[in-house]
Amino acid sequence: MAQLVFGMNQSLDGYVDHDRFAPAPALFRHFIAEAETQVGSIYGRRIYEIMRYWDDDHPDWGEPERAFAAAWRKQTKWVVSRTLKTVGPNASLIDGDLGTAIRALKAEHDGEIEVAGPDLAACLTGMGLIDEYRIYLHPVVLGDGTPYFAKPRPPLRLISHDLMDEDVIRLRYRPA
């Protein structure tokens, strides 16, 4: 059975924002390795549209960006959206009852499936479907933005913590 994992970069004050801070090279390599081994990713519409950036090659990319793009393109993607009618390569829309669809994905696959986006994660948290939360804590204070937890934080139990590079800590939690 697959494990649903919600992980994102987070500021010290609890916000996520890919435009206001980004992972250093060592952490980006970690994300490449994760993308290469994950079964797939479940996206909400907004995060999926942001991630579609990786569908096209860009001339200014270095080797790490090309490696991440290759891993992302290879990965199966499931997109939760009421407004999208089509999705890109190696992606499919989830329709019908979300809880039923996600439970079926978990039952049909082995390994990790990434959950991308705080709103989708909040919905799946409310259904008790997320198996692990990974917070990549950066020494940045944003003051506002999109919170990692879009709804009240569920009861969690710390299972590990790792120094990912010189100033980012990964906190891994499971539902308590």
N, C-alpha and C positions, 0 to 999 in steps of 0.2 A: 504494500500500500504506500502511496506517495505521501510525503510530508509537505504541507504548505508552509513556506517561510516568507515572512514579511521583513525585509531589511532595507534600510535607507541611510544615507548620510544625514546627520542631524546636528544642529547647532547646540551650544550649551543651554540655550533657553528653549529648546524643544521644537525648532522649526526645520523644515526641509525646503530646499530651494536650489535646484541645479544651476541656476544663473548666478547666485550670490556667493557660492563657494563650491569647490570641486576637489576630488581626491588627488593627492600627490601621486607620483609615479608608482611607488611601492603598493599603495592601496589600489590603484587602477589595475595593476597586475593581478592583485587578489580578485578583483571583480571579473577580470578576463577568465581566470581559472574557474571561478564559480560558474560563469556563463557556459564554459566548455563542458561542465559536468552536470548541469541541471537538466532535468527532463524537459522543462519548458517554463513558460511564464504566463501568468494570468494578468491581463492589463485592464484597467478602466480606460475609457475613451481618451481622456486628456493625456495620461501618461503614455498611452500607445501612440498618440499623434506626436508627442515629443520624441519618443524612441524611434519613430520612423526615419529620423535623421540618419540612422545607421544602415538604412536600406541602400543608400547611394554613396559611392566612393567620393572622397573629397581630396583635391590635389595637395592640400596642406597637411594631411595626415601623416603621422610617423608610423613605425611598426606597431606600437601598442594600439593605436586607433584601428589599424587594419585588422589586427588580431581580435579585438573586441567585436568589430563589425562582422567578421567571419563567424565567430561564435554565436552572435545574436541572430544572424541570418539563418544559421543551421538549426537553431532552436525552434521547437513548436511553440506557437503563441496562440493563446485563447483571449479573445477580446470581449469584454462585457460592455455593451452599449445599446441604448434604445434608439440612437439616432443614426449610427453608421449602417449603411446597407452593404458595403463591401469592405474588405480589409486586404492588406498586402500579402506578399509571398509568405508561405509557411504559417499562415494565420487563419483562424476561423472565428466566427462570431458565436458567442454563447447566447442562445435564446431559450425561452421558456423559464421555468423556475430556477433561479440562480442556485439555491441550496442543493436542489436535486442534481443539477449539472455539475457542480463542484464536487459533490460526494461521488458522483460517477467517475470524474477525472481521477480523484484520489484512489478509487478502487481499481481503475484500469491501468494504473502506472505504478512503477517503483522508483524511488529516488526523491530528489527535491524538486518541487515546483515553486518558483518564485511568485509571490504576490506583489504587484507593483502599484503603488499609489495609496495614499492614506485614506481616501474615501472608500475605495474598494476594500481595503484592509479593515476599516471600521465595520463595514457591512458583514464581511466574513467573520470578523471577531464576534459580532453579535450572534452569529449562527454557531459559534463554537468550532469553526473550521480551521483556524490558523494554529499550527503546531509549534511554531517558533517565531520569535521576534528578534531581529538583529539590528541593534542601534550602533551605527558607526559615529561615535561622538567626536566632533571636531571642536577645537578651541576657538570658536567663532560665536559672537553674539549678534543676532539679526534684529531683535527687537519687535519683529512682526513677521507675518507670512502664514504659510500653511503649516499647521502643527503635524508632527509625526503621528500622534494619536488624534484622529479627527473627532472622536467621541471620548467620553470618559475612559480612562485607562482600565483595562481588565486586571484582575488580580494576577500577578506574575511572580515567577520564581527564577532567580538568577541561576543559570547553569554553567556559565563560564564568562571570562573576560580576558581579552588579549590586547596587547599593544600591537597595532597594525603597522604603524610607522612611527616616526619620532614624536608625533603629537596626536594621533588618533587612536582611540580605544574602541574595540568592538565589544559590546555587551550582548550576551545571548540569554534570552529568557524563554521560558515555557509557561503556558497557562498554569496557574496554581490550582 
